[in-house]
Amino acid sequence: MAIPSINELIEVGKSVVSKAKELGAQEVEIYLSATNTFSLRIITDYITTRSGLDAGVGIRVVIGKKVGFASVSSLDYNKILGTVKKAIKIARTRPEDVEFRHLPDPRTPSSSGGIYDEDLLSVSTEELVSIAGKSVKEGLAMSPYIKKVDYSLNRTIGAFAVVNSRGIETGDNYTILSAWTTVKAEKNGDTVTGAEFVTSRKYVPDEVLGLSIKAGKRAEKMFNGKKLKKQIKGQLLLENYIVDNFFWPITFNISARNVQTKRSRFVGKLNEKVASSKLTIVDDGTLPEGIRTTKVDEEGVPTSKKSIIENGILKTFVYDSYTAYKEGKESTGNAFRRGYETLPSPSTSNLVIKETSGSKLNDLIAEIDKGVYIAGFTMGAHLTDPIKGTFSITSLNAFYVKNGSIEYPLKSVSASGNFFEMLNNIIKIGSDYRLSYFGKIPSLLVDEILFI
């Protein structure tokens, strides 16, 4: 099912804005979204598929200092108009928001947006099912020890538009392909797992096809795993596959909303050292291959590239228009929504951790005197305290490393420490980038982690 064009969405938005003004709204913002999704899941030889169009509108209206919001899961004009009336009614009953300034003004984008891949748009669902099925079969056939393959794939074609009463009339479209697989292997009573994923703006059939074999190879490396003989403190190597599990508190702490409400560890830390001088993190909403790249954010403000941490120094936070205007600043183009049902709030786009060493994964392993290399599945990352920084994460895909060589796989291992101390204990940052929804991330080697 085809989705509306950006221009079609904008025309609907313009009509609604005009009508909302007639109904008494002083300022109006219309966010229109349409996504066409195809997903499949294969568990060994059982397949399920799902597809459909999800479209809807989020409406923000302003009357004085009162802000109302309502949404509807339809692009039908009459239903949208009914939702406008609802948003106006909500605004009139809301208390004043004394910190609200105004909706954003139009600005000219500096980026053409992310990759929009016609091949991904046109590939048939039958071909996607076929390539996924072939991947599963190859995974099962690669070894007599592979007993189960769980394979998922998702293709999303989307478009959104933002129209407001201050002159914003813009939007963007996107294509995203993601696939991931988990493999279970058994040998002499020893059960192990391995996983692999790929996320791309483009159709990458070879990578999608090869996932099950890659996951199978990861699983087989885990046979004959051991427990750590004793608790140790040493170096931790995070493969790019898993870095976001440890580094997600960055996104929480650089949100201007969390800073302004005193819920960030970085309150009062601008232009101060918060990490090792080896660490530079850029938020790049203009990265062509970035999964979260768009020409404008979800308020219609142009996305941008900015240094968050530069050589260990905290340089900026990420802002939407509301948080920016509170400080007399301009939005950084980081307004994101969790669908059309929500108001925008500041969040990161694509975080890029700059490599500093030219080191590949094996080079980083060779740097370890005594420690653990985590290569896959982890548990407990969501329990990290984003303000205090304390974490304890358990991995089922890890290896004990000594004197620069992998000694043996670990049945399971818990790595604990403090996130903010870890930022200051970075030894090396690799050059082996991987794309994910978190950003463009290399492997990292850090020190002073406790392993049990």
Secondary structure as UniProt FT lines:
FT   HELIX           6..22
FT   TURN            23..24
FT   STRAND          27..43
FT   TURN            44..45
FT   STRAND          46..63
FT   TURN            64..65
FT   STRAND          66..72
FT   HELIX           77..93
FT   TURN            98..99
FT   HELIX           118..122
FT   HELIX           125..141
FT   TURN            144..145
FT   STRAND          146..164
FT   TURN            165..166
FT   STRAND          169..187
FT   TURN            188..189
FT   STRAND          190..200
FT   HELIX           205..209
FT   HELIX           211..220
FT   TURN            221..224
FT   STRAND          232..238
FT   HELIX           240..242
FT   HELIX           243..247
FT   HELIX           249..253
FT   HELIX           256..260
FT   TURN            261..262
FT   TURN            265..268
FT   TURN            270..271
FT   TURN            277..278
FT   STRAND          281..284
FT   TURN            285..286
FT   TURN            288..289
FT   TURN            291..292
FT   TURN            298..299
FT   STRAND          305..310
FT   TURN            311..312
FT   STRAND          313..314
FT   HELIX           321..326
FT   TURN            327..328
FT   STRAND          335..336
FT   TURN            340..341
FT   STRAND          345..346
FT   STRAND          351..353
FT   HELIX           361..366
FT   STRAND          370..374
FT   STRAND          378..379
FT   HELIX           381..383
FT   TURN            386..388
FT   STRAND          390..395
FT   STRAND          398..402
FT   TURN            403..404
FT   STRAND          405..410
FT   STRAND          413..418
FT   HELIX           419..424
FT   STRAND          426..429
FT   STRAND          434..435
FT   STRAND          439..441
FT   STRAND          444..451
//
